Amino acid sequence: MARIGPALVRGAAACLLALPLLAPQARAAGPSAAPVPSGAPGSLQVLHWWTSDSERQAINVVVNQLARQDIQWRDISIPGGAGMGAGKVLKSMVLAGRAPEVTQLNGVIFGEWADLGLLLELDNVAVQGNWEKQMFPAVWSLLNNRGHVVAAPLGIHRVNTLFYNVAIFKRYGLTPPRTWEEFDKIVQLLRGTGIVPLAQSAEAWQIATLFENLALAESGPAYYRRLFVDMSPSAYLDARMLHILKRLRSLAGAMAQPVRERPWTEVARSMVNGEAAMFIMGDWAKGEFNAWGLTVDQQFGCAPVPGTGDYHLYSTDTLAMFADNYSHQAMQETLAQITMSAAVQSDYNKIKGSIPVLRAQDPHMDRCARDSWRAFSKGASYQAPSLVHRMATDETTKDAIVAEVQRFFIDRQITEEQTQKRLAAIARTLSRNRND
């Protein structure tokens, strides 16, 4: 690959989606974030959105291993769930000619950056480490762009996870709901007790997380992929979508009113504190509970979201490296090697709440992780790539759907039929743009 100069980087980045130039404030503190000058030998600047207690503890596993190779991790951590703020900061930095050496870059968006020639290809590292045979096929496929490996994986999250307060469930003789009918019975039983059945935030990505879970529960991964991977207008006009939207709206009755915009960590805290009985979120919430000193099956429990017991709605944690002038290539490749070491895979994911990307089962996984690993290892017909976390489609498509779903959830004047037609129109427009 030809060497890339700053002017070409800025020109290529300008071809990406339009971005706001006013970005969230980057935090210059974090794991091992000593004041090292930009571009200093023996250091890598890393942009990411791992900012909660457990996320910082997990990434310190990588930071410490990197330090053993005399490479310092220089932290740029951007608060904000689902990486929405981090994406804006990244684009702003690249346009300004200050691309970080490493960035958290989850999902199919790899391809957009790689097609512009901005990402370091990690083919040699992947071949030497036998990545293709070691990791799950879905992860291997995600990392590849036009025959080249363009990112290094850390772990796999299960987004279709229902957490519940063990003490509340024991007090009322409840068991984790396997169907939405069983869920509704729990909601009815808890009415008048002062306990909120379902903890929830009105943040767009958290509402959309609930929506994509309902889509998977409605008709499995095949229909789910028609919606969010194929962007089929007919799939959105299907009667099943109307049912999904009605279910989403009905779930508001199980939440504290009004539903406020809150960070996911605050919503998680409300469940373990006993204010709420259940919480639907990716299994990174389990990592946070553990960081707070709580133990699975003692203070909190985990189960698949109703209707999704056989399936795995997944998101992966990954790091991509910017090529720039290749002066950091050796250190970047060292970091990529570290992410795939068995010890880092085990330690990182145990803290983060996720599972390793390796096909070999980690013997140190807890019950929740073992359930996740078994579901994911069933293969592609049981897997669904998360829309919200960029596994299913590009940023523009994801943002359009997420915004429409949040608008529907908040505004009770908008009918299910209206939203169904709007989603179908979005799919039709974006599908046409893809084919132009």
C-alpha positions as CSV (number, residue, x, y, z in Angstrom):
1,M,0.0,0.0,0.0
2,A,1.3,3.5,-0.8
3,R,2.2,5.8,2.0
4,I,-0.5,8.2,3.0
5,G,0.1,11.8,3.6
6,P,-2.0,14.2,5.8
7,A,-3.5,15.9,2.8
8,L,-4.8,12.6,1.4
9,V,-6.1,11.6,4.8
10,R,-8.1,14.8,5.1
11,G,-9.4,14.5,1.6
12,A,-10.5,10.9,2.1
13,A,-12.1,11.6,5.4
14,A,-14.1,14.4,3.9
15,C,-15.8,11.8,1.7
16,L,-17.3,10.2,4.8
17,L,-20.7,11.2,6.2
18,A,-21.3,14.8,6.9
19,L,-20.3,15.5,10.5
20,P,-20.8,18.3,13.1
21,L,-17.6,20.1,13.6
22,L,-18.5,20.8,17.3
23,A,-17.7,17.5,18.9
24,P,-18.0,16.3,22.6
25,Q,-15.1,17.1,24.8
26,A,-12.4,14.4,24.7
27,R,-11.1,13.2,28.1
28,A,-7.3,13.2,28.1
29,A,-7.3,11.1,31.3
30,G,-7.8,7.4,31.6
31,P,-5.8,4.2,31.8
32,S,-2.1,5.0,31.9
33,A,-2.8,8.5,30.4
34,A,0.5,10.2,31.3
35,P,1.3,13.5,29.6
36,V,3.3,12.1,26.7
37,P,3.7,14.4,23.6
38,S,1.8,13.5,20.5
39,G,3.7,11.2,18.3
40,A,6.3,10.4,21.0
41,P,8.3,7.1,20.4
42,G,7.0,4.1,22.3
43,S,3.4,5.3,22.6
44,L,0.0,4.9,20.8
45,Q,-2.8,7.4,21.0
46,V,-6.1,5.5,21.4
47,L,-9.6,7.0,20.9
48,H,-12.5,5.0,22.5
49,W,-15.7,5.2,24.5
50,W,-14.9,2.7,27.3
51,T,-15.6,5.1,30.2
52,S,-17.6,3.1,32.8
53,D,-16.0,1.4,35.8
54,S,-15.9,-2.0,34.3
55,E,-14.9,-0.8,30.8
56,R,-11.9,1.0,32.2
57,Q,-10.9,-2.1,34.3
58,A,-11.2,-4.3,31.2
59,I,-9.2,-2.1,28.9
60,N,-6.5,-1.9,31.6
61,V,-5.8,-5.6,30.8
62,V,-4.7,-4.5,27.3
63,V,-2.9,-1.3,28.6
64,N,-0.8,-3.4,31.0
65,Q,0.2,-5.9,28.4
66,L,1.1,-3.1,26.0
67,A,3.3,-1.5,28.8
68,R,5.2,-4.8,29.1
69,Q,6.3,-4.2,25.5
70,D,7.5,-0.7,26.4
71,I,4.6,0.9,24.6
72,Q,2.4,3.4,26.3
73,W,-1.3,3.7,25.7
74,R,-2.2,7.4,25.5
75,D,-5.9,7.7,26.2
76,I,-8.6,9.8,24.5
77,S,-11.9,8.5,26.1
78,I,-15.2,10.0,24.9
79,P,-18.2,9.6,27.1
80,G,-21.5,8.6,25.5
81,G,-23.3,5.3,25.0
82,A,-22.9,3.4,21.7
83,G,-20.0,5.5,20.7
84,M,-22.1,8.3,19.1
85,G,-19.9,11.1,20.5
86,A,-16.7,9.2,19.8
87,G,-17.5,8.8,16.1
88,K,-17.9,12.6,15.7
89,V,-14.6,13.3,17.5
90,L,-12.8,10.7,15.4
91,K,-14.0,12.3,12.1
92,S,-13.1,15.8,13.4
93,M,-9.6,14.6,14.3
94,V,-9.0,13.0,10.9
95,L,-10.2,16.0,9.0
96,A,-7.9,18.2,11.1
97,G,-4.9,15.9,10.2
98,R,-4.6,14.6,13.8
99,A,-5.9,11.0,13.4
100,P,-5.2,8.8,16.4
101,E,-2.9,5.8,15.9
102,V,-5.6,3.5,17.2
103,T,-9.4,3.8,17.5
104,Q,-12.3,1.8,18.8
105,L,-14.2,1.2,15.6
106,N,-17.0,-1.3,15.9
107,G,-18.9,-2.9,13.0
108,V,-19.3,-2.6,9.3
109,I,-18.0,1.0,9.4
110,F,-14.5,-0.6,9.1
111,G,-15.2,-0.9,5.4
112,E,-15.9,2.8,4.9
113,W,-12.6,3.8,6.4
114,A,-10.6,1.0,4.8
115,D,-12.0,1.7,1.3
116,L,-10.5,5.2,1.7
117,G,-7.1,3.6,2.3
118,L,-6.9,5.0,5.8
119,L,-6.6,1.8,7.9
120,L,-3.5,-0.3,8.5
121,E,-3.9,-3.8,7.0
122,L,-3.1,-6.4,9.6
123,D,-2.8,-9.4,7.2
124,N,0.7,-10.4,8.4
125,V,-0.4,-10.4,12.1
126,A,-3.5,-12.4,11.3
127,V,-1.6,-15.0,9.3
128,Q,1.1,-15.4,11.9
129,G,-1.5,-15.7,14.7
130,N,-3.7,-18.1,12.6
131,W,-6.7,-15.8,13.3
132,E,-9.0,-17.3,10.8
133,K,-9.0,-20.7,12.4
134,Q,-8.9,-19.5,15.9
135,M,-11.9,-17.1,15.9
136,F,-15.6,-17.4,15.2
137,P,-16.4,-17.1,11.4
138,A,-18.7,-14.2,12.0
139,V,-15.9,-12.2,13.7
140,W,-13.4,-13.1,11.0
141,S,-15.8,-12.0,8.3
142,L,-16.4,-8.7,10.1
143,L,-12.7,-7.9,10.3
144,N,-12.1,-8.5,6.6
145,N,-12.5,-5.8,3.9
146,R,-11.9,-6.8,0.3
147,G,-9.5,-9.6,1.3
148,H,-7.6,-7.6,4.0
149,V,-7.8,-7.7,7.8
150,V,-8.4,-4.2,9.0
151,A,-9.2,-4.5,12.7
152,A,-8.2,-6.5,15.8
153,P,-11.0,-8.0,17.9
154,L,-11.4,-8.0,21.7
155,G,-14.7,-9.6,22.5
156,I,-18.3,-10.4,21.6
157,H,-21.3,-8.9,23.5
158,R,-24.7,-10.4,23.7
159,V,-27.2,-7.6,23.4
160,N,-30.3,-9.7,24.0
161,T,-29.8,-10.0,27.7
162,L,-32.4,-9.5,30.4
163,F,-31.1,-8.7,33.8
164,Y,-33.2,-9.1,36.9
165,N,-33.0,-8.3,40.6
166,V,-32.6,-11.7,42.4
167,A,-34.1,-10.4,45.7
168,I,-37.2,-9.1,44.1
169,F,-37.7,-12.2,42.0
170,K,-37.4,-14.4,45.2
171,R,-39.7,-12.2,47.2
172,Y,-42.5,-12.6,44.7
173,G,-41.7,-16.1,43.5
174,L,-40.8,-15.0,40.0
175,T,-38.8,-16.8,37.3
176,P,-37.1,-15.2,34.3
177,P,-39.7,-14.7,31.6
178,R,-39.1,-16.8,28.4
179,T,-42.0,-15.3,26.5
180,W,-43.5,-11.8,26.3
181,E,-46.7,-13.3,27.8
182,E,-44.7,-14.4,30.8
183,F,-43.1,-10.9,31.0
184,D,-46.6,-9.3,31.0
185,K,-47.7,-11.5,33.9
186,I,-44.7,-10.2,35.9
187,V,-45.6,-6.7,35.1
188,Q,-49.1,-7.2,36.3
189,L,-48.0,-8.9,39.5
190,L,-45.6,-6.0,40.4
191,R,-48.3,-3.3,39.9
192,G,-49.0,-1.5,43.1
193,T,-45.8,-2.8,44.8
194,G,-43.8,0.4,44.2
195,I,-41.3,-1.6,42.1
196,V,-40.8,-0.5,38.5
197,P,-41.1,-3.7,36.3
198,L,-38.6,-2.5,33.6
199,A,-35.8,0.0,34.0
200,Q,-35.4,2.1,30.8
201,S,-33.8,5.3,29.5
202,A,-35.3,7.5,26.8
203,E,-31.8,7.9,25.1
204,A,-32.2,7.1,21.4
205,W,-29.7,4.2,21.4
206,Q,-31.3,2.6,24.4
207,I,-34.8,2.8,23.0
208,A,-33.4,1.3,19.7
209,T,-31.7,-1.5,21.7
210,L,-35.2,-2.5,23.0
211,F,-36.6,-2.2,19.5
212,E,-34.0,-4.5,17.9
213,N,-34.5,-7.0,20.6
214,L,-38.3,-7.1,19.9
215,A,-37.5,-7.5,16.2
216,L,-35.4,-10.5,16.9
217,A,-38.0,-12.0,19.2
218,E,-40.8,-11.5,16.7
219,S,-39.5,-13.8,14.0
220,G,-35.9,-14.8,14.5
221,P,-32.6,-13.9,12.7
222,A,-33.8,-14.4,9.1
223,Y,-36.5,-11.6,9.4
224,Y,-34.2,-9.5,11.5
225,R,-31.6,-9.5,8.7
226,R,-34.2,-8.6,6.1
227,L,-34.9,-5.5,8.2
228,F,-31.5,-4.3,9.2
229,V,-29.0,-5.9,6.9
230,D,-30.9,-6.1,3.6
231,M,-33.0,-3.0,4.4
232,S,-36.0,-4.6,2.6
233,P,-39.0,-2.2,2.4
234,S,-41.4,-5.1,2.2
235,A,-40.0,-6.4,5.5
236,Y,-40.9,-3.1,7.1
237,L,-44.4,-3.2,5.6
238,D,-44.9,-6.8,6.9
239,A,-47.5,-7.2,9.6
240,R,-44.8,-8.4,12.0
241,M,-43.3,-4.9,12.1
242,L,-46.7,-3.5,13.2
243,H,-46.7,-6.0,16.0
244,I,-43.1,-5.0,17.0
245,L,-44.1,-1.4,17.2
246,K,-47.2,-2.1,19.2
247,R,-45.2,-4.2,21.7
248,L,-42.6,-1.4,22.0
249,R,-45.3,1.1,22.8
250,S,-47.0,-1.2,25.3
251,L,-43.7,-1.8,27.2
252,A,-43.8,1.9,28.2
253,G,-46.5,0.8,30.7
254,A,-43.9,-1.3,32.5
255,M,-41.5,1.7,32.9
256,A,-41.3,4.6,35.4
257,Q,-43.1,7.6,33.9
258,P,-42.0,9.9,32.5
259,V,-39.2,7.9,30.8
260,R,-36.1,10.2,31.2
261,E,-32.9,10.2,29.2
262,R,-30.3,8.6,31.5
263,P,-26.9,7.0,31.0
264,W,-27.2,3.2,30.9
265,T,-25.1,2.9,34.1
266,E,-27.7,4.9,36.0
267,V,-30.5,2.7,34.6
268,A,-28.5,-0.4,35.6
269,R,-28.0,1.0,39.1
270,S,-31.8,1.5,39.5
271,M,-32.3,-2.2,39.0
272,V,-29.7,-3.5,41.4
273,N,-30.8,-1.0,44.0
274,G,-34.3,-2.6,43.9
275,E,-36.1,0.4,42.3
276,A,-36.7,-1.8,39.2
277,A,-37.1,-5.5,38.7
278,M,-35.7,-6.0,35.2
279,F,-33.4,-4.3,32.7
280,I,-32.7,-5.1,29.0
281,M,-29.2,-4.3,27.9
282,G,-26.1,-5.8,26.4
283,D,-24.0,-8.0,28.7
284,W,-21.6,-5.2,29.3
285,A,-24.0,-4.4,32.2
286,K,-22.9,-7.6,33.8
287,G,-19.4,-6.4,33.8
288,E,-20.5,-3.2,35.5
289,F,-22.4,-5.1,38.2
290,N,-19.3,-7.1,38.8
291,A,-17.2,-3.9,39.1
292,W,-19.7,-2.8,41.8
293,G,-19.0,-5.9,43.8
294,L,-22.2,-7.8,42.8
295,T,-22.3,-11.4,41.8
296,V,-24.4,-13.2,39.2
297,D,-27.2,-15.3,40.7
298,Q,-26.8,-13.6,44.1
299,Q,-27.6,-10.0,43.6
300,F,-28.5,-10.1,39.9
301,G,-29.5,-12.7,37.4
302,C,-29.3,-12.9,33.6
303,A,-31.4,-14.6,31.0
304,P,-32.1,-14.1,27.2
305,V,-34.6,-11.5,26.4
306,P,-38.1,-13.1,26.0
307,G,-38.5,-14.9,22.7
308,T,-34.8,-14.9,21.9
309,G,-33.5,-17.8,24.0
310,D,-31.9,-19.6,21.0
311,Y,-30.5,-16.5,19.4
312,H,-27.5,-14.2,19.8
313,L,-27.9,-10.5,19.1
314,Y,-24.2,-9.5,18.9
315,S,-21.8,-6.6,19.0
316,T,-18.0,-6.9,19.0
317,D,-15.3,-4.7,20.6
318,T,-12.6,-4.0,18.1
319,L,-9.6,-1.8,17.5
320,A,-8.6,-0.4,14.1
321,M,-5.2,1.3,13.3
322,F,-4.7,4.4,11.2
323,A,-2.0,3.9,8.6
324,D,-0.8,7.6,8.5
325,N,2.9,7.4,7.5
326,Y,3.4,3.9,8.9
327,S,5.8,5.2,11.6
328,H,3.8,3.4,14.3
329,Q,3.2,0.2,12.4
330,A,5.4,-2.0,14.5
331,M,3.7,-0.9,17.7
332,Q,0.2,-1.1,16.2
333,E,0.9,-4.7,15.1
334,T,2.1,-5.5,18.6
335,L,-1.2,-4.2,20.0
336,A,-3.1,-6.4,17.5
337,Q,-1.1,-9.4,18.6
338,I,-1.9,-8.7,22.2
339,T,-5.7,-8.5,21.6
340,M,-5.7,-12.0,20.3
341,S,-3.6,-13.6,23.0
342,A,-5.5,-16.3,25.0
343,A,-4.7,-14.6,28.3
344,V,-5.9,-11.2,27.2
345,Q,-9.0,-12.6,25.6
346,S,-9.9,-14.4,28.8
347,D,-9.1,-11.6,31.3
348,Y,-10.5,-8.8,29.2
349,N,-13.9,-10.5,28.6
350,K,-14.3,-11.7,32.1
351,I,-14.2,-8.1,33.3
352,K,-16.1,-6.6,30.4
353,G,-19.0,-9.1,30.6
354,S,-18.5,-10.3,27.0
355,I,-17.1,-13.6,25.6
356,P,-13.8,-14.2,23.8
357,V,-13.8,-14.2,20.0
358,L,-12.0,-17.6,20.1
359,R,-13.8,-20.8,19.1
360,A,-12.3,-22.7,22.0
361,Q,-14.5,-22.3,25.1
362,D,-12.9,-20.4,27.9
363,P,-13.1,-22.5,31.1
364,H,-13.2,-19.3,33.3
365,M,-16.5,-18.0,32.0
366,D,-19.5,-17.6,34.4
367,R,-23.0,-18.9,33.7
368,C,-24.1,-15.9,31.7
369,A,-21.0,-16.0,29.5
370,R,-21.3,-19.8,28.9
371,D,-24.9,-19.2,27.8
372,S,-23.8,-16.5,25.5
373,W,-20.9,-18.6,24.1
374,R,-23.2,-21.6,23.4
375,A,-25.8,-19.4,21.6
376,F,-23.1,-17.7,19.4
377,S,-21.3,-21.0,18.6
378,K,-24.5,-22.3,17.0
379,G,-23.6,-20.4,13.8
380,A,-24.9,-17.8,11.5
381,S,-28.5,-18.9,11.4
382,Y,-28.8,-18.1,15.2
383,Q,-26.8,-14.9,15.1
384,A,-28.2,-11.4,14.5
385,P,-25.8,-8.4,14.1
386,S,-26.8,-5.4,16.2
387,L,-28.2,-2.5,14.3
388,V,-27.5,0.0,17.2
389,H,-23.9,-1.1,17.5
390,R,-23.1,-0.9,13.8
391,M,-22.9,-4.6,13.2
392,A,-25.7,-4.6,10.6
393,T,-25.5,-1.6,8.5
394,D,-23.8,1.8,7.8
395,E,-23.9,4.8,10.1
396,T,-26.4,6.8,8.0
397,T,-28.9,3.9,7.9
398,K,-28.5,3.2,11.6
399,D,-29.0,6.8,12.6
400,A,-32.1,7.2,10.5
401,I,-33.8,4.1,12.0
402,V,-32.8,4.9,15.5
403,A,-34.1,8.5,15.3
404,E,-37.4,7.3,13.9
405,V,-37.9,4.7,16.6
406,Q,-37.1,7.2,19.4
407,R,-39.5,9.7,17.8
408,F,-42.3,7.1,17.8
409,F,-41.6,6.0,21.4
410,I,-41.6,9.5,22.8
411,D,-44.5,11.0,20.8
412,R,-47.7,9.2,21.6
413,Q,-49.5,11.1,18.8
414,I,-47.6,9.1,16.2
415,T,-49.3,5.9,15.3
416,E,-47.7,2.5,14.7
417,E,-49.0,2.6,11.1
418,Q,-47.3,6.0,10.5
419,T,-44.0,4.8,11.8
420,Q,-44.2,1.6,9.9
421,K,-44.6,3.5,6.7
422,R,-41.8,5.9,7.6
423,L,-39.4,3.1,8.3
424,A,-40.4,1.5,5.0
425,A,-39.7,4.8,3.2
426,I,-36.3,5.0,4.9
427,A,-35.5,1.5,3.8
428,R,-36.7,2.3,0.2
429,T,-34.6,5.5,0.0
430,L,-31.5,4.0,1.4
431,S,-31.7,0.9,-0.7
432,R,-32.0,3.0,-3.8
433,N,-29.0,5.0,-2.7
434,R,-27.0,1.8,-2.3
435,N,-27.8,0.7,-5.8
436,D,-27.1,4.0,-7.5
